[in-house]
Amino acid sequence: MTSSNSGGSTSPASGAGLPTVLVLGCGWLGMALARQLAASGHPVLGTTTTPDTLPLMAAAGIEGHLLRLGADFGAPTEALLHRLLSAADVLVLNVPPRAAAAGAYPTLLRPIHRAVAAAGTPHVLFVSSTGVYPNEPRLMREADAISTRDAASDVLRAEGHFVPRYGQWKSTVVRLGGLIGPERAPGRFLAGRQDLEQGNAPVNLVHLTDVVGVLSCIIERGAWGHTFNVCADQHPRRRDFYPAAAQFLNLAAPTFKDEQGVSGKTIDSSLVRSIVPYQFKHDDVLAALAYC
């Protein structure tokens, strides 16, 4: 699926009430999204691999369930997944690639693909990554990486599994820049490291608040049939951003090699801004350090 998909739409969700949303993967990002959706009045189902998260979900008005993908996926888990998907109008699939061994990400998600088809879930919002783009010194737009079932990239193949082939459901893929926010302060990422490479490469970051805002708006406005990059609009150089981020936390600043020229990709997020009516709050990533 690419951004030129003629089936794209931005009509509000139909029906008398707000759509029921299943957030599969209530970790740092998924939990924040589930909380926001529940606070907005959506019925929200959520899954976690951590029992300690269940009381937090209940307190936020989220119907929580333990669900783990991988080698232990069996008939009871398949039945639970089918039941949850049958109750949902929207699946937010938020399982990061690091949850799978190298080369195994599409296989990890295959049971979800089968369950979505069997349950007849109407909409899938696939949370992906801008890591699918080559690290070349140019602007990267959505069409620069195409999601197919036989793509070279694990993540692109996984995206391709959730592109509907026969109109079974409507889907949108959201490729996120590097996540920052509360409990994920970028000043800690490279603090104290020396002689780092790619100091002239631009940073491609996005604050949690903006990710939750964009995902919520896609669901509420029914912006289906698209692939979107979601990233802050400003891209300072690594050699400028990371020392400032470390110093903001009173940590040792990283240093970078004295390299010439520009390196690294720049993520273009103009498409999502033209289609989804959400106003980004943290386009200035240096100013966003105060909110991490």
VENFEN-V578768 format. One record per pair of residues at least 24 apart in sequence whose ideal C-beta (glycine too) atoms are under 7 Angstrom apart, sorted by the first residue. I is the first residue (numbers start at 0). J is the second residue. If there is no record, write none. Layout:
I | J
I | J
//
This chain:
0 | 146
0 | 162
0 | 170
0 | 172
0 | 226
1 | 141
1 | 142
1 | 145
1 | 226
2 | 141
2 | 142
2 | 225
2 | 226
2 | 270
3 | 142
4 | 224
4 | 225
6 | 224
7 | 223
7 | 224
7 | 225
8 | 221
8 | 223
8 | 224
9 | 220
9 | 221
9 | 222
9 | 274
10 | 221
11 | 220
11 | 221
12 | 219
12 | 221
17 | 41
18 | 88
18 | 89
18 | 218
19 | 44
19 | 86
19 | 87
19 | 88
20 | 87
20 | 89
20 | 91
20 | 218
21 | 83
21 | 84
21 | 87
21 | 90
21 | 91
22 | 91
22 | 93
23 | 90
23 | 91
23 | 92
23 | 93
23 | 94
23 | 111
24 | 93
24 | 94
25 | 52
25 | 56
27 | 182
27 | 183
28 | 93
28 | 178
28 | 207
28 | 210
29 | 93
31 | 207
31 | 211
32 | 91
32 | 211
32 | 214
32 | 215
33 | 59
33 | 61
34 | 59
35 | 211
35 | 215
36 | 215
37 | 61
39 | 215
44 | 83
44 | 86
44 | 87
68 | 94
68 | 107
68 | 110
69 | 107
72 | 110
77 | 110
77 | 114
80 | 111
80 | 114
81 | 114
81 | 117
81 | 118
84 | 114
84 | 115
84 | 118
84 | 120
85 | 118
87 | 120
88 | 121
88 | 122
89 | 122
89 | 124
89 | 218
90 | 115
90 | 120
90 | 123
90 | 124
91 | 124
91 | 126
91 | 214
92 | 123
92 | 124
92 | 125
92 | 126
92 | 161
93 | 126
96 | 153
96 | 154
102 | 153
104 | 153
104 | 154
104 | 157
105 | 153
105 | 156
105 | 157
105 | 160
108 | 157
108 | 160
109 | 160
112 | 160
112 | 161
115 | 168
116 | 167
120 | 168
121 | 168
121 | 169
122 | 168
122 | 169
122 | 170
122 | 223
123 | 161
123 | 168
123 | 170
124 | 171
124 | 173
124 | 214
124 | 217
124 | 218
125 | 158
125 | 161
125 | 170
125 | 172
126 | 173
126 | 175
127 | 154
127 | 158
127 | 172
127 | 173
127 | 174
128 | 154
128 | 174
128 | 175
129 | 174
129 | 175
129 | 176
129 | 203
129 | 228
129 | 230
129 | 266
130 | 154
131 | 155
131 | 174
132 | 264
133 | 264
134 | 263
134 | 264
135 | 264
136 | 261
136 | 262
136 | 263
137 | 264
138 | 265
138 | 267
139 | 264
139 | 265
139 | 266
139 | 267
140 | 267
141 | 226
141 | 227
141 | 228
141 | 270
146 | 172
169 | 223
169 | 224
170 | 223
171 | 217
171 | 222
171 | 223
171 | 224
171 | 225
171 | 227
172 | 226
173 | 213
173 | 214
173 | 227
173 | 229
174 | 226
174 | 227
174 | 228
174 | 229
175 | 205
175 | 210
175 | 229
176 | 203
176 | 204
176 | 205
176 | 229
176 | 230
176 | 231
176 | 266
177 | 203
177 | 204
178 | 205
178 | 207
178 | 210
179 | 204
179 | 206
179 | 287
179 | 291
180 | 206
180 | 207
180 | 208
180 | 291
181 | 207
181 | 291
183 | 291
184 | 248
184 | 291
185 | 244
185 | 291
186 | 244
186 | 245
186 | 247
186 | 248
186 | 250
186 | 288
187 | 248
187 | 250
188 | 241
189 | 241
189 | 253
190 | 245
190 | 250
190 | 251
190 | 253
191 | 250
191 | 251
191 | 253
192 | 253
193 | 254
194 | 254
194 | 256
195 | 253
195 | 254
195 | 255
195 | 256
196 | 256
197 | 237
197 | 262
197 | 263
198 | 236
198 | 237
198 | 238
198 | 255
198 | 256
198 | 258
199 | 236
199 | 238
199 | 258
199 | 260
199 | 261
199 | 262
200 | 236
200 | 237
200 | 262
200 | 263
201 | 234
201 | 236
201 | 263
201 | 265
202 | 234
202 | 235
202 | 237
202 | 240
202 | 284
203 | 230
203 | 234
203 | 265
203 | 266
204 | 231
204 | 284
205 | 229
205 | 230
205 | 231
206 | 231
206 | 280
206 | 281
206 | 287
206 | 290
208 | 280
208 | 281
209 | 279
209 | 280
209 | 281
212 | 277
213 | 271
213 | 275
213 | 277
216 | 275
216 | 276
216 | 277
217 | 275
220 | 275
220 | 276
222 | 274
222 | 275
225 | 274
227 | 270
227 | 271
228 | 266
228 | 267
228 | 268
228 | 270
228 | 271
229 | 268
229 | 271
230 | 266
230 | 268
231 | 281
231 | 282
231 | 284
232 | 268
232 | 279
232 | 282
233 | 282
233 | 283
233 | 284
234 | 265
235 | 284
235 | 285
240 | 284
240 | 285
243 | 285
244 | 288
247 | 288
//
